[in-house]
Amino acid sequence: MDCADTPQMLAGCLAGDEYAIERLIQTYQAGVFRLALSVLDDPLEANEAAQDTFIAALGALGHYQDKSTFKAWLYTIALNVSRSRLRKRKTAERLKNTLQALFKVQAQKTPTAEDAVIQNEKEAAVWQALETLGEKHRLPVVLRYFHDLSTAEIAEIMQISEGTVFSRLHTARERLRVEIKKQAGFSGD
């Protein structure tokens, strides 16, 4: 249920009244944060998601309709923002795991401080190697492993055939493997 003065706050927000915006955020901030935290299970990321929620809601406020309560509308935005962040996190983890598997970089179960430093150096080397690729090879890797797009979606976005996407991904992986070996000081295959 919305609080009694929500309609006045919304009118003020639409008029650009900074005080109304501040009151609106203060009124709903704790609930939005708790919702984001329940999805993300990370207080820092939940705080960022809450901020993103209010930015998105204030930007779309002109499209809000009284078909549902403002709170329900705002919580829908918060849920979508949180789920999007969760997908991005999982996609980033998937990219990291995929690249680690590509280069046979295995994380240890209980890393020591030294292991963590070594792991960070390996990850930095992978990202540095990724940056050495030209755009036509880097883009398919980023779209596939970071944005979790299918080869068909990548082909559509890049306006190339799926076969070309497969070819570029294969070439990119090989070039990344060579670059990682070069960075590590290994010669040969």
GIPE-V393330 format. One record per pair of residues at least 6 apart in sequence whose ideal C-beta (glycine too) atoms are under 6 Angstrom apart, sorted by the first residue. I is the first residue (numbers start at 1). J is the second residue. If there is no record, write none. Layout:
BEGIN
i,j
I,J
I,J
END
This chain:
BEGIN
i,j
2,69
2,70
2,71
3,27
6,70
9,20
9,23
9,24
12,20
13,20
13,21
13,24
13,61
14,61
25,54
28,74
32,50
32,53
32,78
33,46
33,50
35,75
35,78
36,46
36,49
36,50
36,78
36,82
37,46
39,82
40,46
40,82
49,81
49,82
49,85
52,81
53,77
53,78
53,81
56,77
57,74
57,77
64,73
91,146
91,148
95,145
95,146
98,145
99,126
102,173
103,180
105,122
108,115
125,180
125,183
129,176
129,179
129,180
132,179
133,172
137,168
137,171
137,172
140,154
140,165
140,168
140,169
141,172
143,149
143,154
151,162
151,165
152,162
154,165
155,161
155,162
155,165
END
